[in-house]
């Protein structure tokens, strides 16, 4: 099932209109690095060290909400996971440090976006099918939406499986997948929801299996678990996707703050598009 970029949208989701920074063009590397810091994706990020350590602990204890639909990501120690997060983020891990800010180096973010762009360029050359999805509707949809526009213009087919088919989640009530400019989101009570669950992507892939997924949270985790090639975004306090990369189950994971202002992600968009044909 294919949906146009102008199809019906979750009516309560409001995003800023893209300005000319969302038109692909060359930028000096220093400008993009500075924009990653000023936008909040890098530099001092939202989640402090105590939150990062708490979430690492939840993952290692087998908390389902921290696993993003992935099996086997609770096999490492907390210290090992911290080292993986630190390596991906560009900071020096200190097991004795329990509090204080977490600083993300912008250079690994930019390199990861460029690497993601190279994989998406291959999707364009091959004319692959893709699913775009986010469990973070307050931060990331504009990035997926604008990247999606570029991919469609270059021959990628965006799939929209399981669109608008409701299911019940016990006390949480009715849930469904809806698409905002071909970006999948979980909807409940008329609103786009923040979710870590892998179930929405599991339902989507049961209806249509794409060549590639570009997603975050459980949408990405469930796709990796199903063996679908996946490009993903992970925050420093959500290490499951970082662990999956360490395990060799996925290659492209962009580690940055995933819930800043939607318009701030323009340098990520530019870095990705710099690799598109």
N, C-alpha and C positions, 0 to 999 in steps of 0.2 A: 504494500500500500504506500503510495507516494502522495505527499501533500505539498501544495504550493507554499511559497514563503509568505503569502498574504492570507493564509487560512485562518479560521476562527481561533481565538485566543482566550486564555483564562481572563475573565473580564476585570478582575481585581488587581492584576499585575500592571504596574505602571513603570515604564523605563524612560530615561532621558533620551531625547533625540540625538543620534550620533552627529558629531560635528566633523570638520574636515580632517581631524586626527584619525578618523576611522576610514579614510581613503588610503589604500596602500601606496606608499611612496618611500624612498630612502630617507632614513634619519641617521645622523651621527650616533655612534654607539654610546657616547657619553650622554647624549640627550635621553636615550631610552633608559640607561642605567639610572640617571637622576630621576626620571619620571616613575620608575619602579619604587624608588624610595619616597618621593613626594606623594605618590598615590597610596602608599601604605602596604603594597604587596611585599616589599622588602624593607630593610631597615628595622626599626623596632616595630614588631607586628602585634596583633591584637592579643594573643594568648601568652601570658607570662609563664615562667618556668614551672611554677607549681601546677598550673593547669596542664601543661605538656606532660609532666611526670605522672599526674593523676590519670590522664588518658592512656599513656603507655601502660600503666599498671592495669587498667581495665582491659586493654587488649591482651596482655599476657595472662590475665586471669580467665580469659575466654568469654568475656562479655559480648553477647551477640550484637549489640548495638554498635560496638567498636570494630567489629570484624568486617562490616560492609559486604556481607554475603560471601566472604572468602573462607575457605577451610585451611587449617594448618598455619595460620598467621600468628598463632599464640605459642609457637614452639620455641621462640627465643626468650632470653632473659630480658629484664627491663634495661639492664645496662647495655646489652647488645642492640636493642631497639633504639635507645637514646643515641648510641654512636651512629646508627644509620640515619636518624633524623638530623643529627648534627652534620654529618658528611653531606647530606643532600642540601642542607640549608647554609652551609659554609661557616658554621661556628664551632668553636672548640668545646667538646663535651667535658663537663666537670661533675663527676658523680657526687661531689660534696655540695654542689650548689643546688639549693632547693627552691629558691625564690628569685625574683627579679625579672627584668625584661628579657625577651628572646629577640636576638638580632639576626635577620636573614640577609645574607650577602646577595646583592642584586645580580652579580655575574652568573651564578648558577641558575638563577631564574631565567635570565635572558638566554643562556645556552640551552636550557631545557625547552623554552618556547621555540627556539630555532630548530632543535631536534624534532619537536612535534611537527613543525612546519615541513620538515623533510619527509616525514611519514605521510603527512597529508598531501604533499606534492606527488608522492607515489600513488596515492589514491586517485588523484586527478588524472595522472598518466594512464592508469589502469581502468578508469571509469568505474570505480568501485561503488558499492552501496554502503551507506553509513547511517548510524543513529547518533543524534546529538541529545544529551540529557543532562539535567542538573538536579541535585538535591539541595541546592543552595540558591533559591529563587530571588533572594534579595541582593546577591552579589554578582553572579556569573552569567546570567542569561544574555546580556548584551554581547559579551565576548563570543559565546557560542553562536548567537544569531548572526553577527557580522562575519565571523569566519565561515559560517554556513552559506551566506550569500556568495562569498568568493568561491567556495567549493562548487556550488551549483553552477556558477558561471564557467567553471572549468571542467564540467562533465561528471561530477559526483552526483549520485542519486541518493537523496535523503529519504529514508524510510520513516514511517510514522505508525508502527504497529500498536495494536491494542488501544487505539485511540477512542476514548469515551466509553469504554466498557466498564461498568461499575462492579466492584466487589465489596464485601463486608469485612471489616477488621475488628470484630467484637465490639468492645466499648468505644473504640475510636470511630465507629460508624462507617459510612460509605466512603470508598476511595475510588479514584479513577485516574488514568493517564490522559492528560490533554497536552496539546502542542501549541507553543507560542512561537510563531515563525519557524516551525519545524523543530523546535527544541522541546523535548519531553520534560514534563514536570508532574509531580504527584499532586492531585487536587483533593481537598477535603473541605466540606462545608463552604464551597464556593471560592476557596482561596488556594493559592499555590503554597505548598508546605515544604518546610525544611525536613529532610528525611535522610537517615543513614541506611534504611532498609534496602536489601537486595531484591525483595519480592517484585517491585514494579518492573525491573529489568528482566527478571526471570519470566514474567508474564509476557513481556514484549518479545523476547527472543523465542518463546514458544510459538508465537504467531509468525514471526519473520526474523530470520537470522541474517544479519548484515555482514559485510566483509570487515568492517571496522566500526569501532565505537569511540566517540570523543565525549567524555563524561567525568563525573566526580562522585564521591560518596558511594552509596550502595549501587547506584547505576553502573559505575565503573567496576566495582568489586564483583558484582554478579556477572558482568560480561567477561572479566578475566577468569572467573571460576568456570564459566561455560566454554572457555578456550577461544573466545573471540579476541582478535587483535584489538588492543585498546590503548588509546592515548588518554591520559587522565590528569586531573588536578588534585593535589592533596595539600591540606594545611599542616602546619607543624604539630598540631595536637590531634591529628587523625592519621596515625602511622600505618594503618593496614595496607594501603596501596604502596607505601615505601617498602614495607616488608615483602610484599608480593614481587616488587622489582628485584630486591635482593635475592629472592628465591628463583629468579629467572623466569617468572611467569608473565612478566610484562616488561616493556622496554622504556616507554616514554611516560614519565611521571613528572609533572611540573609542581615543585614544592614552593608554595608561597601563601600569603594570606588570601583566603578564598571568600572573604566577606567584607570587602571595602566597597566604596561607591562604584556602581556599575561602570560609569564613564571613565574611572581611573584605570581600567584594564587596557586602555588603548595601546600602551607600549608592548603588551603581550600580543595584541592583534598585529601590530606592525612587525614584530619579530617573526611571528608565524607566517605572515604573508610574504615576508622577504624571501622565503624559501619556495613559494608557490610558483608554478610555471607561468 
